[in-house]
Amino acid sequence: MLQNVCTVWTVLLLYRLDGILVSVNELAPKKSSHSREAILEAASNLVHELGASSLTLDATCARAGMSKGGLLYHFRSKEDLLLALVDHRHCLLEDAIQDAEATDPSPGLPGRHHRGLIRAMFRILRSAEPFQLSFMAGITVQLMASGGQHHQAIQDKFQAKMESWKTMVREDGLPEIRSWMIRCAIDGLITHQLMFQAVPEIGLMAQMEDHLLLLAGADPHDHSTTTPLPLETV
């Protein structure tokens, strides 16, 4: 019964001093959160299998095992769902970067965030997960082509990301030239992946990662870096 009546208005109507509002609120967010995650997982799988252009709300409902009304409660349109997927993937990437930062062998040295970015992105590039890159590119193309508020929304997200990066550069303690070199090198590898161009073989990829880590201020005596590159040459 509670699952059927937990809306904003019924919560207000059901409020009592004996605490029933707390009981209702405890149930509703858990159900809502679970449903939203199920939708995002279903949509992610469909985009991975069929591409962003083939994603439909009906197919997402079928994959998530829920009604169209249940999906529309969380996402009013396909574009809203795609925008949520962008946010979801950005959160996953941020988590990966933070995990890499947390295990940084030289946390006291400048460039910690850059080193986290390098390690996280090279892990993706070397693993079975590069599809995440084409996944994001496909969604972005769809949103940019949709025009209107969703086009503006994705542009706003990119702008916010750029501002966040500028702040990180200032606070991470690296010279700006090194930061740009690191970012452009990673962007170049990602572009090669997206364009289905040849990428360095595993051994060379590891050396590239080591070079970039040294540019990011990694301790040259750290065992995770194997290719010496004098920092004063950059």
C-alpha positions in Angstrom: 0.0 0.0 0.0 2.7 2.5 0.9 4.6 1.8 -2.3 1.5 2.9 -4.2 0.9 6.2 -2.4 4.3 7.6 -1.8 4.1 10.8 -3.7 4.9 14.4 -2.6 1.2 15.1 -2.0 0.4 11.9 -0.1 3.4 12.3 2.1 2.1 15.7 3.1 -1.4 14.2 3.7 -0.1 11.3 5.7 2.0 13.4 8.0 1.3 12.7 11.6 3.1 13.5 14.8 3.6 9.8 15.5 6.3 9.5 12.9 4.5 8.0 9.9 6.1 10.6 7.6 9.5 9.2 8.5 8.4 5.7 7.7 7.1 6.8 4.3 10.2 8.7 3.5 12.4 5.8 4.4 10.6 3.5 2.0 10.2 5.8 -1.0 13.8 6.9 -1.7 15.1 3.3 -1.5 12.5 2.2 -4.1 13.1 5.2 -6.2 16.9 5.0 -6.1 16.8 1.3 -6.9 14.5 1.9 -9.9 16.7 4.7 -11.2 19.8 2.6 -11.0 18.0 -0.3 -12.8 17.0 2.1 -15.6 20.5 3.4 -16.0 22.0 0.0 -16.0 19.5 -1.2 -18.6 20.1 1.8 -20.8 23.9 1.5 -20.5 23.7 -2.1 -21.7 21.5 -1.2 -24.6 23.8 1.6 -25.7 26.8 -0.7 -25.4 25.0 -3.4 -27.5 23.2 -1.2 -30.1 24.6 2.3 -30.0 23.2 5.5 -28.6 21.1 6.2 -31.7 19.2 2.9 -31.3 18.3 3.5 -27.6 14.5 3.8 -27.1 12.5 4.2 -23.9 10.4 1.1 -24.8 13.5 -1.0 -25.2 14.9 0.4 -21.9 11.6 -0.5 -20.1 11.7 -4.0 -21.4 15.3 -4.5 -20.4 14.8 -3.0 -16.9 11.5 -5.0 -16.4 9.4 -2.0 -15.6 6.4 0.0 -17.0 6.7 3.0 -19.3 5.2 5.1 -16.5 7.8 3.9 -14.1 10.6 5.0 -16.4 8.9 8.4 -17.2 8.7 9.1 -13.5 12.5 9.4 -13.5 13.2 10.5 -17.1 10.8 12.5 -19.2 12.4 11.7 -22.5 15.2 9.8 -24.2 17.4 12.9 -24.1 16.9 13.2 -20.3 17.9 9.5 -20.0 21.0 10.1 -22.2 22.0 13.1 -20.1 21.7 11.1 -16.9 23.9 8.4 -18.5 26.6 11.1 -19.1 26.4 12.1 -15.4 26.5 8.4 -14.4 29.6 7.7 -16.4 31.4 10.9 -15.3 30.8 9.8 -11.7 32.3 6.3 -12.4 35.3 8.0 -14.0 35.7 10.4 -11.1 35.5 7.4 -8.7 38.3 5.6 -10.7 40.5 8.8 -10.5 39.9 9.1 -6.8 40.8 5.5 -6.2 44.0 6.0 -8.2 44.8 9.1 -6.1 44.1 7.2 -2.9 46.8 4.7 -3.8 49.3 7.2 -5.1 52.8 6.2 -3.9 53.9 9.8 -3.5 50.8 11.6 -2.1 52.9 14.5 -0.7 54.3 15.5 -4.1 52.6 18.0 -6.4 50.6 16.6 -9.3 48.6 14.0 -7.4 45.4 14.6 -9.3 47.2 14.4 -12.6 48.7 11.1 -11.6 45.3 9.8 -10.6 44.0 10.8 -14.0 46.9 9.2 -15.8 46.6 5.9 -14.0 42.8 5.7 -14.3 42.7 6.5 -18.0 45.6 4.1 -18.9 43.9 1.4 -16.9 40.8 1.9 -19.1 42.9 2.1 -22.3 44.7 -1.2 -21.5 41.6 -3.1 -20.3 38.5 -4.5 -21.8 36.7 -1.2 -21.0 37.7 1.1 -23.9 34.0 0.8 -25.0 33.3 3.3 -22.3 35.0 5.9 -24.4 32.9 5.2 -27.5 29.9 4.9 -25.3 30.3 8.5 -24.0 31.1 9.8 -27.5 27.9 8.2 -29.0 25.7 9.7 -26.3 27.3 13.1 -26.6 26.8 13.1 -30.4 23.1 12.2 -29.9 22.6 15.0 -27.3 24.4 17.6 -29.4 22.2 16.7 -32.4 19.0 16.9 -30.4 19.3 20.7 -30.2 17.4 22.8 -27.7 17.8 22.5 -24.0 19.7 19.2 -24.2 22.2 20.6 -26.6 22.7 23.5 -24.2 22.8 21.1 -21.2 25.7 19.0 -22.6 27.6 22.2 -23.6 27.1 23.5 -20.0 28.5 20.2 -18.7 31.6 20.5 -20.9 32.1 24.1 -19.8 31.8 23.1 -16.1 34.2 20.3 -16.7 36.7 22.7 -18.2 36.4 25.1 -15.3 36.9 22.2 -12.9 40.0 21.2 -14.8 41.4 24.7 -14.7 40.8 24.8 -10.9 42.6 21.4 -10.6 45.5 22.7 -12.6 45.9 25.7 -10.3 45.6 23.6 -7.1 47.7 20.6 -8.2 51.0 22.4 -8.1 52.2 21.5 -11.7 53.5 23.9 -14.3 50.7 24.6 -16.8 52.8 23.4 -19.7 53.1 19.9 -18.1 49.4 19.8 -17.4 48.6 20.6 -21.0 51.1 18.0 -22.3 49.5 15.3 -20.1 46.0 16.2 -21.0 46.7 16.3 -24.8 48.6 13.0 -24.7 45.6 11.3 -23.0 43.1 13.0 -25.4 45.2 11.8 -28.3 45.1 8.2 -27.2 41.4 8.4 -26.6 40.8 9.9 -30.1 42.8 7.0 -31.6 40.5 4.6 -29.8 37.4 6.4 -30.9 38.6 6.5 -34.5 39.6 2.9 -34.5 43.2 3.8 -35.2 46.2 1.9 -34.1 47.3 2.4 -30.5 50.7 1.6 -29.0 51.3 -2.0 -28.0 51.2 -2.8 -24.3 54.9 -2.4 -23.6 55.0 1.0 -25.3 51.8 2.0 -23.6 53.4 1.3 -20.3 56.4 3.4 -21.1 54.1 6.3 -22.2 52.3 6.0 -18.9 55.6 6.2 -17.0 56.7 9.2 -19.0 53.5 11.0 -18.2 53.7 10.1 -14.5 57.1 11.6 -14.3 55.8 14.7 -16.0 53.1 14.7 -13.3 55.8 14.8 -10.6 56.0 11.1 -9.7 59.0 10.1 -7.7 61.5 8.7 -10.4 62.6 6.1 -7.8 59.1 4.7 -7.4 58.8 1.2 -8.7 55.6 2.0 -10.7 57.7 4.1 -13.1 60.3 2.2 -15.1 61.3 4.7 -17.9 63.5 7.5 -16.5 62.8 10.9 -18.0 64.7 13.9 -16.5 62.0 16.4 -15.4 64.3 19.3 -16.1 64.1 18.4 -19.9 60.5 19.5 -19.9 
